[in-house]
Amino acid sequence: MNFELLHPADQLVMIMDRIYNYGMTTTSGGNLSIMDEQGDLWITPGGVDKGSLTRDDMVCVKNDGTIIGKHKPSSELPFHQSVYRRRSDIKSVLHAHPSALVAFSIVRRLPDVRLIPNVNLICGKIAMAPYGLPGSDDLGEKIAKKFDEGYSTVLLENHGVVIGSKSLFDAFMAFETLEFSARIELHAIALGNVRTLDDRLINISRMKNTPEMPTFKSQGHTSEEKAARRDMIKLIHRSYEQSLFTSTQGTYSVRLSDNSFLITPYGMDRKYLAAEDLVLVKDGAHEEGKTPSRSALLHDKIYNRNEEINSILIAHPPYTMAFAVTDEPFDSRTIPESYIMLRNIEKIPFGASFMQPDMTADIISHKTPVILCENDCVIVTGQNLLNAFDRLEVAEYSAHAIIASKRLGSIVQISDQEVADIHVAFNLAE
């Protein structure tokens, strides 16, 4: 899908629908706008259900101030106009009240954008604007002042967040990424000391480049490959809807019977991925005209070392990632299902997954099917696609339960004897 070819009204509907259905705004909260090539401002309406907007509900504010549409524009039109007046490079503005960012807003504290590298790279530096009355010129000026200072992501005291960007999708990507990171930070605080990345480690993360691989021209697709593409897309979309992936973060791969594998492409929106977007990797080369995930070489090494592994997932789910950004171990001995599915979860140092892929691949085994990469990601492997996805779900549900239990008391782990009984009853390999 070429988002930029959509009419501004359709873009507004599509992104507001994602924000609302993703649980990042309410029926009456939030507003979006786009400045088109003619200098007309397209904005979401005021007082209309955000969960059922159509393109006909959108409002156009012409260059001369004329308002076209069946509704009045959002009451917060003034600060959208203030941002556009101050920053000619900005062509879209997003404002919403997602719960994690509001939590920071109401304690007047900026979230840490250095927990995982992509947050820093996508969101950059963020600022806090002083409180102002919603819809007022005063609030518009306070927000615009921060944009004047060069910020494009501004948290509002006791309010929400405003993000400006060159396109509405870029604004949404920064918004989604920042809210995801804020959730990780809130969960991590419940576990203990939160570890952040310094400049050296942020710079190291920039070394994670798209692998240099030869290409080949596809000579057709087998029924096995077509089925794998279909099944991968279903679970990629489910992963996005369940907040296990974000629009641009999250990787799947599936090995085929000839030892080739399919993998998600780099930099494409996970919500709208289609079967034809997936990249086939075979004998160290990938389909021409496509760009595979930057972790393709790591997947290849894991498959080469583990004949029982036929699917690999790399993700950043917020509860699981809370363990990756703290020193708290992720002990799966909470309930039998968690231990059976996750076994022994190991942590590896930041950067190891892309700087030391051989070492990372060597750690994976039937006893260690899940690895946490510090301040980076979780790697989940499985005998097949559904098994790997199930493990990812179980990891996130288990992490959620452990973090929630901190409010109740000390965790009582399943004992060594009880673990031994599980091994016998479920025939788990030692």
Residue pairs with C-beta under 8 A, 6 or more apart in sequence:
1 269
1 272
3 11
3 14
3 167
3 168
3 169
3 269
4 167
4 169
6 14
7 55
8 34
8 36
8 42
8 58
9 42
9 55
9 56
9 58
10 55
11 34
11 168
11 169
12 32
12 33
12 34
12 42
12 43
12 44
12 53
12 55
12 58
12 168
13 53
13 54
13 55
13 57
13 58
15 32
15 94
15 168
15 169
15 172
16 25
16 30
16 32
16 44
16 50
16 53
17 53
18 172
18 271
19 25
19 30
19 50
19 94
19 96
19 172
19 175
20 26
20 27
20 30
20 50
20 51
21 51
22 176
22 243
23 98
23 99
24 30
24 96
24 98
24 99
24 175
24 176
24 179
25 50
25 96
25 97
25 98
26 50
26 97
27 49
27 50
27 51
28 47
28 49
28 50
29 50
29 96
29 97
29 160
30 44
30 50
30 94
30 95
30 96
30 97
30 160
31 43
31 44
31 46
31 74
31 76
31 80
31 95
31 96
32 43
32 44
32 92
32 93
32 94
32 95
32 168
33 41
33 42
33 43
33 44
33 74
33 77
33 80
33 92
33 93
34 41
34 42
34 43
34 91
34 92
34 168
35 41
35 42
35 84
35 90
35 91
35 92
36 42
38 63
39 63
40 60
40 61
40 62
40 63
41 60
41 61
41 77
41 80
41 81
41 84
42 58
42 59
42 60
42 61
43 58
43 59
43 61
43 73
43 74
43 77
43 80
44 50
44 53
44 57
44 58
44 59
44 73
44 74
45 53
45 57
45 58
45 59
45 69
45 71
45 72
45 73
45 74
46 71
46 72
46 73
46 74
46 75
47 71
47 72
48 57
48 71
56 70
57 69
57 70
57 71
58 69
59 67
59 68
59 69
59 71
59 72
59 73
59 74
60 67
60 68
60 69
61 67
61 68
61 73
61 77
61 81
62 68
67 73
74 80
75 134
75 135
76 95
76 134
76 135
76 139
78 135
78 136
78 137
78 139
78 140
79 93
79 95
79 139
79 140
79 143
79 144
79 162
80 93
80 95
81 140
82 137
82 140
82 141
82 143
82 144
83 90
83 93
83 143
83 144
83 147
83 162
83 164
84 90
84 93
85 144
86 144
86 147
86 148
87 147
87 148
87 164
89 166
90 147
90 152
90 164
90 165
90 166
91 165
91 166
91 167
92 164
92 165
92 166
92 167
92 168
92 170
92 171
93 162
93 163
93 164
93 171
94 162
94 163
94 164
94 165
94 168
94 171
94 172
94 175
95 160
95 161
95 162
95 163
96 160
96 161
96 175
97 159
97 160
97 161
98 160
98 161
98 175
98 179
98 182
100 111
100 179
100 182
100 183
100 185
100 186
101 111
101 155
101 160
101 161
101 178
101 179
101 182
102 159
102 160
103 182
103 186
104 110
104 111
104 155
104 182
105 155
105 156
105 157
105 158
105 159
105 160
105 161
106 158
108 128
108 157
108 158
110 126
110 127
110 128
110 155
111 126
111 155
111 178
111 181
111 182
111 185
112 181
112 185
112 194
112 196
113 119
113 120
113 123
113 124
113 125
113 126
113 178
113 181
114 120
114 196
114 197
114 198
114 202
115 181
115 184
115 185
115 188
115 194
115 195
115 196
115 197
115 321
115 325
115 375
116 181
116 184
116 197
116 316
116 321
116 324
116 325
116 375
116 376
116 377
117 197
117 201
117 202
117 205
117 206
117 375
117 376
118 177
118 205
118 248
118 249
119 177
119 178
119 180
119 181
120 197
120 202
121 202
121 205
121 206
122 173
122 174
122 177
122 248
123 153
123 174
123 177
123 178
123 181
124 151
124 152
124 153
125 151
125 153
126 151
126 153
126 154
126 155
126 178
127 146
127 149
127 151
127 153
127 154
127 155
128 154
128 155
128 156
128 157
129 139
129 142
129 143
129 145
129 146
129 154
129 155
129 156
129 157
129 162
130 142
130 157
131 156
131 157
131 158
131 159
132 138
132 139
132 140
132 141
132 142
132 143
132 156
133 139
134 159
139 156
143 154
143 156
143 162
146 154
147 154
147 164
152 163
152 164
152 165
152 174
153 161
153 162
153 163
153 174
153 178
154 161
154 162
154 163
155 161
156 162
161 175
161 178
163 171
163 174
163 175
163 178
164 171
165 171
165 174
169 269
172 247
173 246
173 247
173 248
176 246
176 247
177 246
177 248
177 249
180 243
180 246
180 316
180 318
183 318
184 316
184 318
184 321
184 322
184 325
185 194
185 325
187 318
187 319
187 321
187 322
187 399
187 403
188 194
188 321
188 322
188 323
188 325
188 326
190 322
190 403
190 406
191 322
191 323
191 326
191 328
191 403
191 406
192 326
192 327
192 328
193 326
193 327
194 325
194 326
195 325
195 326
195 327
195 374
195 375
196 325
196 375
197 205
197 350
197 375
201 350
201 351
201 375
204 350
204 351
204 355
205 351
205 376
207 354
207 355
208 294
208 354
209 294
210 266
210 291
210 292
210 294
211 292
211 294
211 296
211 297
213 281
213 284
213 285
213 286
213 292
213 296
213 297
214 284
214 285
215 285
215 286
215 287
215 288
215 289
216 282
216 285
216 286
216 287
216 288
217 287
217 288
218 280
218 287
218 288
221 229
222 256
224 256
224 257
225 256
225 262
225 280
226 275
228 254
228 256
228 262
228 385
229 262
229 275
229 276
229 278
230 275
231 254
231 385
231 386
232 252
232 254
232 262
232 264
232 275
232 278
232 385
233 273
233 274
233 275
233 278
235 252
235 385
235 386
235 389
236 245
236 250
236 252
236 264
236 270
236 273
237 270
237 271
237 273
238 389
239 245
239 250
239 252
239 270
239 313
239 315
239 389
239 392
240 246
240 247
240 250
240 270
240 271
242 393
243 317
243 318
244 250
244 315
244 317
244 392
244 393
244 396
245 270
245 315
245 316
246 270
246 316
247 269
247 270
247 271
248 267
248 268
248 269
248 270
249 270
249 315
249 316
250 264
250 270
250 313
250 314
250 315
250 316
251 263
251 264
251 293
251 295
251 299
251 312
251 313
251 314
251 315
252 263
252 264
252 311
252 312
252 313
252 385
253 261
253 262
253 263
253 264
253 293
253 296
253 299
253 311
253 312
253 313
254 261
254 262
254 310
254 311
254 384
254 385
255 261
255 303
255 309
255 310
255 311
256 262
258 282
259 303
260 280
260 281
260 282
260 283
261 280
261 281
261 299
261 300
261 303
262 278
262 279
262 280
262 281
263 278
263 279
263 281
263 292
263 293
263 296
263 299
264 270
264 273
264 277
264 278
264 279
264 292
264 293
265 273
265 277
265 278
265 279
265 290
265 291
265 292
265 293
266 291
266 292
266 293
266 294
267 291
268 277
277 290
279 286
279 287
279 290
279 291
279 292
279 293
279 296
280 286
280 287
281 287
281 292
281 296
281 299
281 300
284 300
286 292
286 296
293 299
293 314
294 354
295 314
295 353
295 354
297 357
298 353
298 354
298 357
298 360
298 361
299 312
301 357
301 358
301 360
301 361
302 309
302 312
302 360
302 361
302 364
302 381
303 309
303 310
303 312
304 361
305 361
305 362
305 364
306 361
306 364
306 365
306 381
308 366
308 383
309 364
309 369
309 381
309 382
309 383
310 382
310 383
310 384
310 385
311 381
311 382
311 383
311 384
311 385
311 387
311 388
311 389
312 379
312 380
312 381
312 382
312 388
313 379
313 380
313 381
313 382
313 388
313 389
313 391
313 392
314 377
314 378
314 379
314 380
315 377
315 378
315 380
315 392
316 377
316 378
317 378
317 392
317 395
317 396
317 399
319 396
319 399
319 400
319 403
320 330
320 372
320 378
320 395
320 396
320 399
321 377
321 378
322 328
322 399
322 403
323 329
323 330
323 347
323 372
323 399
324 347
324 372
324 373
324 374
324 375
324 376
324 377
324 378
325 374
325 375
329 345
329 347
330 345
330 347
330 372
330 395
330 398
330 399
330 402
331 345
331 402
331 413
332 338
332 339
332 341
332 342
332 343
332 344
332 345
332 398
333 339
333 413
333 414
333 419
334 398
334 401
334 402
334 411
334 413
334 414
335 398
335 401
335 414
336 414
336 422
337 394
338 394
338 398
339 414
339 419
339 422
340 422
340 426
340 428
341 390
341 391
341 394
341 395
342 369
342 370
342 391
342 394
342 395
342 398
343 366
343 367
343 368
343 369
343 370
343 428
344 367
344 368
345 368
345 370
345 371
345 372
345 395
346 363
346 368
346 371
346 372
347 371
347 372
347 373
347 374
348 359
348 360
348 363
348 371
348 372
348 373
348 374
349 374
350 373
350 374
350 375
350 376
351 376
352 359
352 360
352 373
353 360
353 371
353 373
353 376
353 377
353 379
360 371
360 373
360 379
363 371
364 371
364 379
364 381
366 429
367 429
367 430
369 380
369 381
369 382
369 391
370 378
370 379
370 380
370 381
370 391
370 395
371 378
371 379
372 378
373 379
378 392
378 395
380 388
380 391
380 392
380 395
381 388
381 391
382 388
382 389
382 390
382 391
402 411
405 411
414 422
422 428
423 430
